[in-house]
Amino acid sequence: MRAMFPIRLVFALLVLASVAANLYFLLRGGGEHRRVTTQSPAVDQFEVIRTKGGLLAVSTIKAPEFFQATAEHQVLGVPVGQTTSQIRVPAVYQYHVELAPDWKVTLRDKTFIVVAPRVKPTLPVAIDTARLERYASGIWSPFTGASELDRLQQSISASLAAKAVLPSYIQFQREAARVTVSEFVAKWLLTQERWQPASAYKVQVFFADEPIEALGAAPPPFVREP
């Protein structure tokens, strides 16, 4: 009987170790046993919105974005610590110009002077959720971290939209957009029979929202309308 006790003890420990290992992998997502399913809504729940006149995609900015928020915790008005949440995620800002508004085009000295509509961001700004990283720190983070991170993540879309219209972002992409519009206009000229002889002329592009100093660089007879 004494010889059987160690064997039973070893067997019990092995069973407990197996259960603990399975529980560990289950909490980590189940490894190869994890099953992910996707479901699309019924077609009658889709909504299609037509873009009047269409859009011309002109540029893209790829940027790693960082977001941080700090929540102060109090008990009966007494500070008891804080939770700091941080999110890093790659963002893709895309910009376009509208084709519906009038485009001003003037031919002068074998150069087409084009004033295109101002560049606008395409919203919402796209993010790479597969590379999204979340961190929470603070004495209460084991209890409040997940909810604070969720709250911060829900604010990302609005934050990125606000960044997309910043003058610094618009200016950063402007030259790339200028090249795209120049190529677009040059190809359009080739489709117009009257302009085919002038298809090799230079195309100089300005945007309606550029500073007046830049617009003033256009040679006459360009006139900026109020």
N, C-alpha and C positions, 0 to 999 in steps of 0.2 A: 504493500500500500504506500509506503514511503517513497518508493521509486516512481510511482505514478504521479505524485504531486508536482514535481518539476515539469513533467511533460505537459500536464494540464495547464500549468502556469504559462509555459512557453506558447502553447496553442492559443490561450486566451490573449496573450500579448500580440501574437501575430494577427488575430482577428481584429483587435482594437487598432493596430497599425494599419490594417487594410481599410477599415472604416474611416479612419482619420485621413488617409491618403485620398480616398474617394471623395470625402467631404471637401478637402482642400481643392481638388481639381474642379469640383462642382461649383465652389464659390468663385473660382477664377474663370468661370465661363464654360466649363465642361470640356475644354480641349476639342478633340475630334468628334465628341458626341453633341456639340452645340449645333443646333439647327436654326437657320435664319430663313424666314419666309417673307415675301413681299406681296402686297395686295394693292391693286389699283382700283379706284372707285369706278362705278358704272359710268358708261359714256355719257349718260344724260346728266351727270354731275360735272362734266367738263365745261369750261368756259373759254371761248375763243374770242379774242378782241382784235379787230383789224387795226393796223397802224396806217392811218391816213397818209397817203403819199409815199410811205415806206421810209426806211432808215438806212443810212450808209454807215456801217461800222468803220471807224477810222483809226482806232488805237486801242492798246491794251497795256495796263500797268499791273505787274505782278509784284506783290509786296508782302513780306512777313509782318503780320500785325500783332500787337501785344495789348492786352486789356487787363486792367487791375481795378479792384474795388475793395474797400475796407469797411466792414460793418462793426460798429461799436456796440457792445452788449452791456446792458445795465440791469441791475436788480434793485427795485425800489429807488431808482434814480441814482444809484451808486455804480460807477463803472467797474465791471468785473473782467474786462478783457476784450479782445477783438478777434475777428476772423478776416484774414486777407485772402481773397480769391484772385487767381491769375489764369489767363487763357492766352495761348499762342496759337495762331492759325494762319496759313497762307491765304491771302485774298487776291482776287483777280478783278481789277477795275476795268470795265470796258466802256468806251466812249463812242458816240455817234453824232452825226448831223442829220437833220430832217431834210427830206427831199421835197416835201410839199411847199415850203416857203419859196419866194422868189429868190433866185440866185442872180446877182449882178455880174455881167460879163462884158468887158470892154476890150476891143482890139486896138493896140497902139504900138507902132514900130515893131511889128511882127512879134508882139507879146500879148497874150491873152491875160487880162487882169480880172481875176475872179474874186468876188466877195461872197463867201459861203456863209450860211447860217452859223450861229455860234455852236461850239461843241458842247454836248450834254452827256452826263453819265448814264449808262444803261443800268437801271435799278430793278431788283436788288443786286447789290454787289455779291459776286459768287465767292464762296469759301470752299476750301478742300477739307471736308469734315473727316476724311480718313487720316489726315495729319494734324488734327486738332489736339492740342495738349492742354490739360487742366490740372491746376495745382491749388491746394488750399493749405494755409498755415495759420497758427494761432492756438492758444490753449483750448479753445472750444471747437476747433475745426473737426475733430472726430464726430461731433454731433451736428454742427451747423455747416460744415464745409460743402456737402453735396447740394444743399438748398441754395447757398450763396453762389456756388458755381453755376447752378441752373439759372438763377436770376441774372447773373452777369452774362451768360451765354444768350439769354433772351434779348439782351440789349445790344448785341453785336450788330444786328442788321441796321438799326437806326444809327449807330455810331459810324458804321462804314458809309452809309448814305451821306452823312454829314461831312465825312472826310472827302468823299468823291467830288464834292462841289467846291472844295477849298481852292482858292486861286493858285496855290502852289502846286496842287495836283493837276489842275487844268493847264497851267503853264508847262509843267513837266512833260506832258504828252503832246504839246502843241505842234512841235516840229514833225513828229511822226504822223500826226493827223494831217499836217500840211502836205506831206509827201503822198499820203493816200488820196487826198482830194485832187491833187495835181494829176495823179495817174488816172483817176476816175474821169476827170474832165478831158484829158487827152484821148482816152478811149471813146468818150461820148462824141468828141469832134469827128472821129473817124466814121461814125455812123451817120453824120450829117453831110449830105452830098455837097452842099454849098461851102462847107468848111474843109473838105478833103484836101484841097490844094494848100491849105494852111495847117495841115495836121502836124507838120514838123516845127511849128512855131513854139516858142517858149510859153509855159503856163506859170503865172505868178499868182499865188493864192493868199488871200487874207480872210480872216474870220470877223464876223460882225461884232464880236465882243472884244476884239483886240483894242489896246489903247490907241487913242487918236494919233499918237506919234508914229505908230507902226503903219496905220492906214495912210498917214500923210506921206509915207515913203513910196506909195504908188505913183507912177508917172501920170501926168495929165493925159486925157481929160477926166480922170477919176475924180468924182465929187462925192463926199460922204453925205448922205441924206440925214436930216435931223430925226 
